[in-house]
Amino acid sequence: MGGVENYLVEAGKELLIKVVAQTLPSYSMSCFLLPKTFSLEYVSDLIDSESYTWKESVLEFIFSLEDCEVINLIPLSSRLPPDRMIRHYDSKGLFSAKSAYVLARDRILQINNGASSSTLSQSSSEFWSSIWKAHVPAKVKVCMWRACSDILPTHSRLQTRGVSLVDNCVLCGLEGYGLQAFHAANPCQKTITRQLALPRWTPPSPGWLKVNVDGPFHVATNTGGIGMVIRDFLGHFVAGHAAPLTHECSPEQVEVMAILSAVHFIHDLGFQPVIIQSDSLQVVQACNLGSPNLSIFRHLYEDIILSLEDLPCSTLHHVYREANAIAHFLARQALAPSLSDSWVAVSPDIIPNVLFSDCNHI
């Protein structure tokens, strides 16, 4: 810098570093010995203190487009809690012998295989990785793995194992339909009975309100949607809300944001006591168990827990997707055409059929 920095006090050096850092954003934090207060002040300048979102115009001025996309995916809390160290090798941010074993195993395999790995093995690894990293329920991943490994107990597979099978429907026993898939989709009475036994929405007790909430995630665009509906013990529509989400990084984050938005929506309307239901078992368990959560979404979980404390007698429960139909429908509408609206007392025109179907069995 031509030696001029030798004649500046610490405040002057900090200003000079900021100017230079803006011209070399990729190396600002790694090439300079910064004052202790610089990092916190620097980051706080990137956050809008009113909306608690990242200042995109400032980010685009300082960082590259790729860095801006990554920074925008970092969730922020309205409480602005202090930063803390987490273990990014574990989804909960906690150390465990299992995560250490997986890390050590992967490192050893990487060193041993390295350049000697064949294209075939790499393709196979990528294929299995795509299955296990898919944003679907765990039971779907296991089913996909079993199907790709050809270990599902299908008739053809069982026959190769020497199992003697009769060509009967495995559900109703009707002869001649054992290998016909269409039979289970329409004529099979057992299938119809099972469909009728699917979980359905049930009303809350008199005096209570039930809030159903959902949040789907779109991987390609890193966007999501929020859908929620509030009904009374008669199944009557009380209120609802739908809104799109941007800069989301995972299905978990969208589900967390959906529940947090529902809690804030309930609080703003002054409704209580309420039963909140979500079809995300992972998020509901994380909120109710109260165990340490050091994941990147920990402050959002803390926001939900603290906000629920302001709603006495209100509870959060898991519900199956079939019993969460209206919330799921509104969330999908918010995700696709970017629907954003709130309704009180009068239900929106887009859900009467779903609302009638959901409450017809009451």
Long-range contacts (C-beta under 8 A, 24 or more apart in sequence): 10-35, 14-38, 18-42, 22-61, 22-62, 25-62, 25-63, 25-64, 25-67, 26-64, 26-67, 46-71, 47-76, 47-80, 52-76, 52-77, 52-78, 52-80, 54-247, 69-222, 72-247, 73-222, 73-247, 73-248, 73-249, 74-296, 75-249, 75-253, 75-257, 75-296, 75-297, 75-299, 75-300, 77-299, 77-300, 77-302, 77-303, 78-303, 79-299, 79-302, 79-303, 79-306, 81-299, 81-302, 84-294, 86-294, 86-295, 86-296, 86-298, 87-294, 88-296, 91-295, 92-292, 92-293, 92-294, 92-295, 93-293, 93-294, 93-295, 93-296, 93-298, 94-292, 94-294, 135-217, 135-219, 135-250, 135-251, 155-179, 198-320, 198-322, 199-319, 199-320, 199-322, 199-323, 200-322, 200-323, 200-358, 200-361, 201-235, 201-323, 201-324, 201-325, 201-326, 201-358, 201-359, 202-323, 202-362, 203-231, 203-232, 203-233, 203-234, 203-235, 203-362, 204-232, 204-233, 204-275, 205-233, 206-233, 207-233, 207-273, 208-232, 208-233, 208-273, 208-274, 208-275, 209-238, 209-271, 209-272, 209-273, 209-274, 209-275, 210-274, 210-275, 210-277, 211-262, 211-266, 211-274, 211-275, 211-276, 211-277, 212-277, 212-278, 212-319, 212-323, 212-324, 212-326, 212-327, 213-258, 213-259, 213-261, 213-262, 213-276, 213-277, 213-278, 213-324, 213-327, 214-255, 214-258, 214-278, 214-279, 214-324, 214-327, 214-328, 214-330, 214-331, 215-245, 215-251, 215-254, 215-255, 215-256, 215-257, 215-258, 215-259, 215-280, 215-331, 216-251, 216-254, 216-328, 216-331, 216-332, 216-335, 217-248, 217-250, 217-251, 217-253, 217-254, 218-335, 222-246, 222-247, 222-248, 222-249, 223-247, 223-248, 223-335, 224-248, 224-253, 224-254, 224-257, 224-258, 224-335, 225-254, 225-330, 225-331, 225-332, 225-333, 225-334, 225-335, 225-336, 225-339, 226-254, 226-257, 226-258, 226-261, 226-262, 226-331, 226-334, 227-258, 227-326, 227-327, 227-328, 227-329, 227-330, 227-331, 227-332, 227-333, 227-334, 228-258, 228-261, 228-262, 228-265, 228-327, 228-330, 229-326, 229-327, 229-330, 229-351, 230-266, 230-271, 230-274, 231-359, 234-362, 235-358, 235-359, 235-362, 237-343, 237-345, 237-346, 237-347, 237-355, 238-271, 238-344, 238-345, 239-265, 239-269, 239-271, 239-342, 239-343, 239-344, 239-345, 240-326, 240-330, 240-342, 240-343, 240-347, 240-348, 240-351, 241-265, 241-330, 241-341, 241-342, 241-343, 242-330, 242-331, 242-333, 242-334, 242-339, 242-340, 242-341, 242-342, 243-334, 243-339, 243-340, 243-341, 244-334, 244-335, 244-338, 244-339, 244-340, 251-280, 252-280, 252-282, 252-283, 252-297, 253-297, 253-300, 255-280, 255-282, 255-283, 256-283, 256-297, 256-300, 256-301, 256-304, 257-300, 258-331, 259-283, 259-287, 259-304, 259-316, 260-300, 260-303, 260-304, 260-307, 263-304, 263-307, 263-308, 263-311, 264-307, 265-342, 266-311, 266-314, 267-307, 267-310, 267-311, 269-344, 272-311, 272-312, 272-313, 272-314, 273-311, 273-312, 273-313, 273-314, 274-311, 274-314, 275-314, 275-315, 275-317, 276-314, 276-315, 276-316, 276-317, 277-316, 277-317, 277-318, 277-319, 277-323, 277-324, 278-316, 278-317, 278-318, 278-319, 278-324, 279-318, 279-319, 279-320, 279-321, 279-323, 279-324, 279-328, 280-318, 281-318, 284-316, 284-317, 284-318, 285-318, 287-316, 288-316, 325-354, 325-357, 325-358, 326-351, 326-354, 326-355, 326-358, 329-354
